[in-house]
Structure formats: structure tokens, C-alpha cells
């Protein structure tokens, strides 16, 4: 958007139709036949649209952070965070550019009646820049928390699978030995099979008890 003022002429050039947007001129800043106030009000309305975009971004970040407490954050959220970060970086770049323009306007209009309005817009832009940094930090915190939770869950699952594999493998050692076609001690005894079963169950129970004691399961 290009805004230009010269005397009693105010020019507004945009790449899109203004019919697609809400009215850009807040009534509290516009003075009839005052092009400077029209320029400042339009500029303030543009800044206000950035605030609305950032509020939608903030709601998404808040909702994602709330779902993180129930472990419902998905990989799609991580991908969307990349887009959100890109948007916030673009907002920051544009807001910084507008802040530079505002400082220039403040120098030009320092002795006019519009100096206070320019100062208000400048403070408004600085608040949005602080909010942008805050949202970026929130995204970083949520991503770090999600990574920590994902690693913790993965470690727990790997430990559980390891214990279950051990519980299944150890009994197979005894069954495998007495399943070989070679002479083995007590293979003809009537109590060999019950003893093997009891020993297998006992080994499984010991492994399970140790896993529960050391909080592996």
C-alpha cells in the first residue's frame, strides 16, 4: 500500500481492491478535509489489521499449548509452527518498516496538532513488536516441550518393549535347550516338564518385578 499526501490531495494506492477490506479510516482520527489526519487514520487502521492477524495467531498458539497438556499435539502442529513463525517474522519486518516511517512522520509533524496521534501509532507499533517476540518465544517453548515429551514417551516405550522381549526370550532358552535332539540331563524324568514350566514362570515374574521396582514399566 502506498499513501501520499500533498496539500489537499490524499492518494491511496493498493494492489488489492479496498472493497475486500473493512473501512480503513477510524472516525476518531479523521477530521473533515484534513489529508494529514486521513493519512494517519489509514496508517493506524493498517496497524490495527496487523493486530487482528496476530490475535488469531496468538489464539492458535494458546490452543496448541493447552492441547500439549493432554499430549494431543501432532506432527502437523509442528509443521504449522514453521508457517506461523514465518508469518510472525514477516509481521515483525513490516512493523519495523512502519515504525521507521512513523519516526519519520514524527519528525515532520513534530510541531503540528497531529504529533500526539503519531506518538500513539508509534507506541502501538512497539507494543505489537513486543507481542511478536513473545509469540515467537511461546512457539519455541511449546516446540521444546513437545520434543521433550516425545523423547520421554519414546524412551518409555523402548524400555517397555525391551522388558517384554526379555520376558518372552528367557523362557525360550529353557524350552530351546530341552527341545534339542541331543541327550540332556533329566530329559526322561517325569518332573522335567513341570520344573521347566515353573522355572520359566519364575524367571518371567522376577524380570517383571525388577522392571516395576526400577520403574521401567
Secondary structure, DSSP 8 states (H G I E B T S, - for coil): -EEEEETTEEEEE-SS-GGGS-----TTT--TT-HHHHHHHHHHHHHHHHHHHHHHHHHHHHHHHHHHTTT---HHHHHHHHHHHHHHHHHHHHHHHHHHHHHHHHHHTTTSTTHHHHHHHHHHHHHHHHHHHHHHHHHHHHHHHHHHHHHHHHHHHHHHHHHHHHHHHHHHHHHHHTTSSS--TTTT-TTHHHHHHHHHHHHHHHHHHHHHHTT--
